[in-house]
Amino acid sequence: MSNNRGSDRPPKRHLGDRSSTKSPHAKWWVMLGVGLGVLMFTVDTSIVNIALPTLVKEFQTSFATIQWVVLSYLLVVTALVLGAARLGDIFGKKKLYLGGLVLFTISSLLCGLAPNVGWLIAFRALQGVGAVTISGLGAAIITEVFPVSERGRALGIIGAVVSLGIASGPSIGGFLIGLSGWESIFFVNVPLGIFATLVVIFNVPDDAKSGRGQTFDWLGTILITGILIAFALGMTYGQERGFLDPLVVGLQAIALVGLLLFLWLESRISQPLLDLKLFRNQQFSFSLLTGFIVFITIAGTIFVIPFFLELVLHYPTQHVGLLLAVSPVIGGIVAPLSGNLSDRFGTKLVSLIGLILMILGCLSISTFNSHMTDLDYILGVTPFGIGFGMFQSPNNSAILGAVAPQRLGIASGLLSLSRTLGQTAGVPLMGALFAFLTLRHGGDNNVTQASSEALVMGVQGTFQAAAAMLSLAVVVVLIRWRIPQER
């Protein structure tokens, strides 16, 4: 190894300690309250996926429609996360975080009481409005409460909670559905939300408003919301009408033109929703791009595999939930080791190894068939789980270590955005590909009515495409490797 080994490690920071907790133990109560909120938010990004086949039958709806139970939540979180972070600076982070927790808890109750799929989609969108402040402000609150000497450790814990929540959602959902029906995946948030709210009220210190003289970029917020809605609608309608349909092409064109307009606007106003100057740091930009690509495949994995396990192997929901837990458990075991390895050898090398293992995992999953056993499944997903565990922590360290200390909060918000944007894009993209490949090999216009052979072909083709997409992420890491660390 050269003398530059590990030069991509985050530089040491020397920030002023802004912690205002009353005792050495108070900050851990803050971690508990914020961590519970973050856990509920991230679990609910994926917990519904395992219930989709059940919801199709319960509400007698279509494959494309039921995706909006997932998309409406992710879409709101993705579209509003930067705006929520900005409002937190203006009105106070604690107030907005608390408001989000209360709204999230109430809307969770409403989701479980939804009388039809339309109301369920609407309540999921409302749940997303509550989740967006949890997503955008949780890491910022932790950063302010913990002293400089413990800040990296604290952010690492929140990062682990995020990964655990997203990955374990389906297994938790499978257990709850098997125990007491689909409604329970929403009702479980109510007692947790009440407890987390009380912890935050009594332990998170009040923060002074710092927004005097500042303005909020309403036009930028409206633009980014419209862009994501147009994109998601286009991907969803593309499954039913074909991606060359005039409506679908028009929606994607609106999304593209809107994105260009958004970038133009943000580069010209004094207080933008998104400070584009951050992206001049190539280490930061390439790390965000790599994470975005990875979370597209993560979303596709969580979305597609339950259909295979339930409709091809005919496993009950609880069995599916246990199998879906294999990959995140392996990733959780590997994640601490990957953090230590990245401290020693640098974030790029460990991230690269993780991506290669994820590619091998996708190729392994692409061999799944209707005659496989539980052991075959476990062996097939193991490389994917190890790879994700090795990739996530070093890549997050690269993102947070590539920016100046005073921009750590913005970097955390963009990290959350890249994660949710990857999932928002991944569900319709991988879902559309899975539906197209499945229906091309047999069946009518409903994936849930397709033959086992057609579903197997759909799964195999989808994960071959996922492996190709992750190969693109490898190329991005290799490019990043050649860029010197910016200090």
C-alpha positions, 0 to 999 in steps of 0.5 A: 500500500502507498503512503496515501492509503486511507487518505479518503478517510474523513478529516478530523473536525474541530467544531464548537460544542453546541450540546445543551443537554442537562446531564451526561445521560440526557443525550442518550435519552435524546438518542432514544427519542430521535432514534425511535422516530427514525426507526419508525420512519425507515421501517415504514418505507419498506414494511408495506412491501410484504403486505402488497400481495395481501392488499391486492386481494383485500382491496381487489385492486391491481398491481400498479395501483397498489404500488402507490401505497408505497410510492405515496409515502416515499414520494412525499418524503423525497419531495419535501425533505430538503424543505423540512430541513430548511423550515427547521432552521427557521422555526426550530428543529424540536418543534418541527420534529415533534409535529412530525412525530405526532402527525406520523402517529395519528396517520399510522392509526388512520392507515390501519382503519382505511376502508379502501385502497384510495383512503389507504394511499391518502393516509400513507401520503399524510404519514409521509408528511409526518415522516419528512421532518423525522427524516430531515431533522433527526440527524441534525438534532443528534449533531447538536446535542452530542459533543464533538468527541462523540458526534461521529459515534452518534451519527453512526448509531443513527445510520445503523438505525436507518439501515436496520429499519429499511432492511428489517421492515418486510420481516417485521411486517411478515410477522405482524401480518401473520399474527393479526392481519395487515392493519397491525403493521400500522397500529404498531406505530401508535404506542411507539410514536406516543412514547417517542413523543414524550421522550422528545418533549422532556429531553430534547433541548429547545433551540433558538430560532435562527431564521430571522431575515431568511426566506423559504424557497417555495418555488423550488419546493413546488418544482421538486414536488412536481418533478417527482410526481410526474416521474412516479406517475410516468413509471406507474402508467408505463406498466399499464400503457407501455413506456412509449404511450404519449401520456407516459412520454409526456410525464417523463418529459415534464419531469426532465424539463422541470429538473432543468428548470429547478437546477437553473432556479437554484443556481440563481437565487440567494437562499436556495432550497438546494445549495448546488455549490456542494456538488463542486466537491466531486468526492461528495457528489460521486459518493451520493450518486453511488448510494442513490444507485445502490438504493434503487436496487435495494428498493427493487429487492425488497419489492420483488422478492415477496412476490416470488416467495408468496406466489411462486414458492407459496410460502405463508407471510410469516415464513416470507418475513423470516426469509427476508430477515436473512439479508439484513441480519447478515448486513447488520453483523458485517456493518461494524466490521466494515466501519473498522476496515474503512478506518484502516484501509479507506472508504473507497476500497471497502465500498468497492468490495461491498458493491462487488459482493452485492453484484454477486448476490444479484447474480445469485438471486437471478438463478432462483427457481420454483424448486429451490429450498430455504437453504438455497434462498439463504445461500443466494442472498448471503453475498448481497447482505454481506455486500450491503453491510460492507458498502453502507457505512463507508459510503456514508462516512465518505459523504459526511467526511467530504464537506466542511464542518459547518455544512454537516447538517446539509450533507446529512439532509442530502444523504437522506434525500439520496436514500429516499430518492433511490427508493422512490425511483427504484420501486417503479423502475424495478417494479415496471421491469419485473412486471414487463418481464413477467407478463412477456413470458405469460399471463394477462395484465395482472402480475399476481395472476401470472404463472410460476414460470413467468414469475420466475423469468421476471425475477431472474431478468430483474436481478440480472438488470440489478447486477448491471446497475450495480456495475455502474456504481462500481465504475463510479467508485473507480472514478472517485478513487482517482479524485484527490480528497478535498479538504 
